Amino acid sequence: MYNALLDEYVGHSDFFNYGYWEETTKNQQEASENLVRQLLAFLPELSGSILDVACGKGASTRYLLRHYPPEAITAINISERQLETARRNAPGCSFHRMNATNLAFPDRSFDTVLCVEAAFHFDTRERFFQEAWRVLKPGGMLVLSDILMHLDAERRRAFRTEKNHVRDLEEYRQVMQRSGFRDVQVIDATVRCWHGHYWSVVRFFHQRFLAGELDYPGLQRCLDRTYKVVPDLDYYILAAGRRG
Ligand SMILES: C[S@@+](CC[C@H](N)C(=O)[O-])C[C@H]1O[C@@H](n2cnc3c(N)ncnc32)[C@H](O)[C@@H]1O
C-alpha cells in the first residue's frame, strides 16, 4: 500500500480501492470517493456514530468528515503503519489497531458500520458480520463493498482462506442473514467497480511507459499484477443490512 507509482495513480489521495466508475468519472480518486458515496447512499440519513472498518490509510475516514463531526467517527485497521497515515488524514477521529473479526467495542456502540473493500481479507467475513451486528445499535446498518473471489483463488492466494469463499450474491445475502441482518441488499457492481478500475489503471501504466517514466520490465510487472486479478475475481458487490 506504499508504492510511489500507485500513490501517483490515486492522486496522492491515500485511497486504496477500485472505486465506482460512472460515465463522467475522471480519475481513480474521484472513483474512490464515488464508492464511499454509493455506500453511504444505503443509509436513510447520515447521522449518529459510524465505525470505518479496515480504514486503510484513512481516505474513507476523511471522506466521512464531509458528513459527520470527528467525534462521531471511529476507524480501525490491522496495520499500525497505515493507521499513522490515517490519523493525519482525518484529524480528530478515533483510530484503533484492531482485527475486524474481533472488535474491542461494547455491544450496541454504533449507528453505522462501514467497510470499504476489505472483508475478502478477513478470517472470515462471516465472523466480521457477527461482530458488526454485535457492535451495531438496534436499527443500525452495516454497509460495505466486497470482492467475491473464485474458489481456486481463495485456495491459491496468500492471506486467503477457503472458509471465506462465497459463491454468488444469493449466498452472500444468506451469510448476512445468518449473521442476524435484516433487509439485506446485495448489488452486483462488477462492471462499475472492477471493470472501470481495470481500464483506468491499465491506461495509466501504458501512459507512464510511453512517457518514458516506466521501462518495459516495469510495465510488465505492473500489468501482471492487474492481469492476475482477472481470473480470480467473480463479483464486486455493494451490500447493506440492518440490525433488527
Ligand atoms: C483494499 S484495502 C481498503 C482500504 C480502505 N478501506 C480504502 O478503501 O482505501 C484493505 C484494507 O483492509 C485491511 N485489513 C486486512 N485485514 C484486516 C483485518 N483482519 N482487520 C482490519 N483490517 C484489515 C488492510 O490493512 C487494508 O488497509
The ligand as an SDF file (V2000), in Angstrom:
LIG
                    3D

 27 29  0  0  0  0  0  0  0  0999 V2000
   -8.0950   -2.8240   -0.1780 C   0  0  0  0  0  0  0  0  0  0  0  0
   -7.6420   -2.0560    1.3490 S   0  0  0  0  0  0  0  0  0  0  0  0
   -9.0090   -0.9200    1.5950 C   0  0  0  0  0  0  0  0  0  0  0  0
   -8.5960    0.2330    2.4720 C   0  0  0  0  0  0  0  0  0  0  0  0
   -9.6420    1.3270    2.6420 C   0  0  0  0  0  0  0  0  0  0  0  0
  -10.8950    0.8020    3.1370 N   0  0  0  0  0  0  0  0  0  0  0  0
   -9.8790    2.0900    1.3490 C   0  0  0  0  0  0  0  0  0  0  0  0
  -10.9380    1.9030    0.7320 O   0  0  0  0  0  0  0  0  0  0  0  0
   -8.9930    2.8710    0.9580 O   0  0  0  0  0  0  0  0  0  0  0  0
   -7.9490   -3.3490    2.5570 C   0  0  0  0  0  0  0  0  0  0  0  0
   -7.5910   -2.9520    3.9840 C   0  0  0  0  0  0  0  0  0  0  0  0
   -8.0020   -3.9940    4.8760 O   0  0  0  0  0  0  0  0  0  0  0  0
   -7.0980   -4.0060    5.9610 C   0  0  0  0  0  0  0  0  0  0  0  0
   -7.2780   -5.2920    6.6670 N   0  0  0  0  0  0  0  0  0  0  0  0
   -6.9890   -6.5270    6.1980 C   0  0  0  0  0  0  0  0  0  0  0  0
   -7.3350   -7.4680    7.0940 N   0  0  0  0  0  0  0  0  0  0  0  0
   -7.8410   -6.8250    8.1730 C   0  0  0  0  0  0  0  0  0  0  0  0
   -8.4000   -7.2490    9.4110 C   0  0  0  0  0  0  0  0  0  0  0  0
   -8.4710   -8.5530    9.7220 N   0  0  0  0  0  0  0  0  0  0  0  0
   -8.8490   -6.3240   10.2750 N   0  0  0  0  0  0  0  0  0  0  0  0
   -8.7900   -4.9910    9.9710 C   0  0  0  0  0  0  0  0  0  0  0  0
   -8.2790   -4.5230    8.8050 N   0  0  0  0  0  0  0  0  0  0  0  0
   -7.8130   -5.4280    7.9090 C   0  0  0  0  0  0  0  0  0  0  0  0
   -5.7510   -3.8210    5.2870 C   0  0  0  0  0  0  0  0  0  0  0  0
   -4.7520   -3.4300    6.1970 O   0  0  0  0  0  0  0  0  0  0  0  0
   -6.1050   -2.7430    4.2650 C   0  0  0  0  0  0  0  0  0  0  0  0
   -5.9370   -1.4730    4.8320 O   0  0  0  0  0  0  0  0  0  0  0  0
  1  2  1  0
  2  3  1  0
  2 10  1  0
  3  4  1  0
  4  5  1  0
  5  6  1  0
  5  7  1  0
  7  8  2  0
  7  9  1  0
 10 11  1  0
 11 12  1  0
 11 26  1  0
 12 13  1  0
 13 14  1  0
 13 24  1  0
 14 15  1  0
 14 23  1  0
 15 16  2  0
 16 17  1  0
 17 18  1  0
 17 23  2  0
 18 19  1  0
 18 20  2  0
 20 21  1  0
 21 22  2  0
 22 23  1  0
 24 25  1  0
 24 26  1  0
 26 27  1  0
M  CHG  2   2   1   9  -1
M  END
$$$$
